[in-house]
Amino acid sequence: MFNQDHVPKAAPSPDFFRRAVHKTSITTCIVRNVSCIVTDGQLITRRHEYPGFKRSSPLQGVKQPERDTWEMETRYYKPRGAPLSDAVQLFWQVNRDNNKFREETIVPKGVVEIIFNFLPEKTFNGKLYNGAFSMPRCFIQGYHTGIIEMDLPDSQFLFGVVLQPAATKHILRVPAGAFARQCIDLTSVDASFNALWHQLAEQGTFRGKVGCFSTWLSRRLPRLTTREHTLNNVLALKTEFPLSVPNLSERLCYSPRHLSRMFHEMTGMNSEQTLLYLKYLKAVSLIHYSGLSLTQTAYASGFSDQSHFIKVFKSFTTLTPHAYKARKSGIPAHLFGHGR
C-alpha cells in the first residue's frame, strides 16, 4: 500500500536502446512446430502443435508432422528491465506461408497491440464483431471481448509490439481503452507511423526492427507511477494477491469508483467486467500450459462453478472450454482451420 506515486528518473537517450538491443540476444525461431525463445540470454522452448501434427512427449523430443507441414517462422523478444519493459511487454514477428490453413480465429487475448503488415499487397479480410474488416498495413487493437475471424492470404509477414496498457496513453496520447474492441489504422492517429512503417520495412532482421522501434519509442517513453505499474501487473496476471474490487481499491488507495474509471481507461471495461475477463484469460493460459482438467481449470481461475465458467468462456469465444481445448493451437488464443 502507498499514499503517493513514485515517478522514475528521466528516460535514457536513443543510443541507450541501440546499445541494449545490440548486446541482447533476441534470436528466436519456430521451425514447423517447435519454438525457441531467447530473451536476454535465457532460452525458453515451447512446443507448438497444430491440427495435423502428431503429439509427442517433451521427454521424447519433437516428432515430424504426420501429414502436411506448415512452414512458419516466429520470433519473440521480451524486454527485461526498465525503461523499455515499462512500455513494451513483448515484440514478435511472424513470417509464414499459409499452405496448410486458410482461416484463423483469434479469441480475446487481453493485449494492447500495434501490428505492422509488411506484405500489404496480401489482403487480410475478415470479420470483427460481425462487421467486415480488412487489415491495414499498420494498426492498433485494444482489449477485445469477441472473436476476430480472418481469411488468411497465401503468405504473411507481420511485426507486432504488445504495449503495457498503462503506457499507451503516454506513448500515443490516447488511453488504451479508446482502442478497445477496435482495430484502428494508426496512421490516422499519428502520421509518424507511416514513416515508421517504412523504417521498419528497411530493417532486414528482427533484431533490427526491435532496435528501430525502440529508438522511435525512446522519444515517447512513459514515466509510469507505482499505481500504473501495479495495474499493468494486475492486467498481466502477475500478482500474487487475490483480485477483488475491495482488495485492489485498498492496495492502490483508490475509491471503487476511481478504480473502475482507471480500468475503463485501460481496457474499455469497468472493474467487475475486467476482473471477470482476467479469470477468462487465466483459464485460457491454464488450458495451454497446464495439465489441469477443465473442472480444475475453472476453480484455479477463480470461477465458483463449472456452469459459470462455461457461460463466461463461451461469451468471449463462442466456444465452450471443451471445444476450445480440442481446437487449440500452439499459439494461445489463435485457432486455425482449413477453410476453403
Secondary structure in CASP SS format (residue, H / E / C, confidence):
PFRMAT SS
TARGET T0000
AUTHOR 0000-0000-0000
METHOD secondary structure of the structure
MODEL  1
M C 1.00
F C 1.00
N C 1.00
Q C 1.00
D C 1.00
H C 1.00
V C 1.00
P C 1.00
K C 1.00
A C 1.00
A C 1.00
P C 1.00
S C 1.00
P H 1.00
D H 1.00
F H 1.00
F H 1.00
R H 1.00
R H 1.00
A H 1.00
V H 1.00
H H 1.00
K H 1.00
T C 1.00
S C 1.00
I C 1.00
T C 1.00
T E 1.00
C E 1.00
I E 1.00
V E 1.00
R C 1.00
N C 1.00
V E 1.00
S E 1.00
C E 1.00
I E 1.00
V E 1.00
T E 1.00
D C 1.00
G C 1.00
Q E 1.00
L E 1.00
I E 1.00
T E 1.00
R E 1.00
R E 1.00
H C 1.00
E C 1.00
Y C 1.00
P C 1.00
G C 1.00
F C 1.00
K C 1.00
R C 1.00
S C 1.00
S C 1.00
P H 1.00
L H 1.00
Q H 1.00
G C 1.00
V C 1.00
K C 1.00
Q C 1.00
P C 1.00
E C 1.00
R C 1.00
D C 1.00
T C 1.00
W C 1.00
E C 1.00
M E 1.00
E E 1.00
T E 1.00
R E 1.00
Y E 1.00
Y E 1.00
K C 1.00
P C 1.00
R C 1.00
G C 1.00
A C 1.00
P C 1.00
L H 1.00
S H 1.00
D H 1.00
A H 1.00
V E 1.00
Q E 1.00
L E 1.00
F E 1.00
W E 1.00
Q E 1.00
V E 1.00
N E 1.00
R E 1.00
D E 1.00
N C 1.00
N C 1.00
K C 1.00
F C 1.00
R C 1.00
E E 1.00
E E 1.00
T E 1.00
I E 1.00
V C 1.00
P C 1.00
K C 1.00
G C 1.00
V C 1.00
V E 1.00
E E 1.00
I E 1.00
I E 1.00
F E 1.00
N E 1.00
F C 1.00
L C 1.00
P C 1.00
E C 1.00
K C 1.00
T C 1.00
F C 1.00
N E 1.00
G E 1.00
K E 1.00
L E 1.00
Y C 1.00
N C 1.00
G E 1.00
A E 1.00
F E 1.00
S E 1.00
M C 1.00
P C 1.00
R C 1.00
C E 1.00
F E 1.00
I E 1.00
Q E 1.00
G C 1.00
Y C 1.00
H C 1.00
T C 1.00
G C 1.00
I C 1.00
I E 1.00
E E 1.00
M E 1.00
D E 1.00
L C 1.00
P C 1.00
D C 1.00
S E 1.00
Q E 1.00
F E 1.00
L E 1.00
F E 1.00
G E 1.00
V E 1.00
V E 1.00
L E 1.00
Q C 1.00
P H 1.00
A H 1.00
A H 1.00
T H 1.00
K H 1.00
H H 1.00
I H 1.00
L H 1.00
R C 1.00
V C 1.00
P C 1.00
A H 1.00
G H 1.00
A H 1.00
F H 1.00
A C 1.00
R C 1.00
Q C 1.00
C E 1.00
I E 1.00
D E 1.00
L H 1.00
T H 1.00
S H 1.00
V C 1.00
D C 1.00
A C 1.00
S H 1.00
F H 1.00
N H 1.00
A H 1.00
L H 1.00
W H 1.00
H H 1.00
Q H 1.00
L H 1.00
A H 1.00
E C 1.00
Q C 1.00
G C 1.00
T C 1.00
F H 1.00
R H 1.00
G H 1.00
K H 1.00
V H 1.00
G H 1.00
C H 1.00
F H 1.00
S H 1.00
T H 1.00
W H 1.00
L H 1.00
S H 1.00
R C 1.00
R C 1.00
L C 1.00
P C 1.00
R C 1.00
L C 1.00
T C 1.00
T H 1.00
R H 1.00
E H 1.00
H H 1.00
T H 1.00
L H 1.00
N H 1.00
N H 1.00
V H 1.00
L H 1.00
A C 1.00
L C 1.00
K C 1.00
T C 1.00
E C 1.00
F C 1.00
P C 1.00
L C 1.00
S C 1.00
V H 1.00
P H 1.00
N H 1.00
L H 1.00
S H 1.00
E H 1.00
R H 1.00
L H 1.00
C C 1.00
Y C 1.00
S C 1.00
P H 1.00
R H 1.00
H H 1.00
L H 1.00
S H 1.00
R H 1.00
M H 1.00
F H 1.00
H H 1.00
E H 1.00
M H 1.00
T H 1.00
G C 1.00
M C 1.00
N C 1.00
S H 1.00
E H 1.00
Q H 1.00
T H 1.00
L H 1.00
L H 1.00
Y H 1.00
L H 1.00
K H 1.00
Y H 1.00
L H 1.00
K H 1.00
A H 1.00
V H 1.00
S H 1.00
L H 1.00
I H 1.00
H H 1.00
Y H 1.00
S C 1.00
G C 1.00
L C 1.00
S C 1.00
L H 1.00
T H 1.00
Q H 1.00
T H 1.00
A H 1.00
Y H 1.00
A H 1.00
S C 1.00
G C 1.00
F C 1.00
S C 1.00
D C 1.00
Q H 1.00
S H 1.00
H H 1.00
F H 1.00
I H 1.00
K H 1.00
V H 1.00
F H 1.00
K H 1.00
S H 1.00
F H 1.00
T H 1.00
T C 1.00
L C 1.00
T C 1.00
P H 1.00
H H 1.00
A H 1.00
Y H 1.00
K H 1.00
A H 1.00
R H 1.00
K C 1.00
S C 1.00
G C 1.00
I C 1.00
P C 1.00
A C 1.00
H E 1.00
L E 1.00
F E 1.00
G E 1.00
H C 1.00
G C 1.00
R C 1.00
END
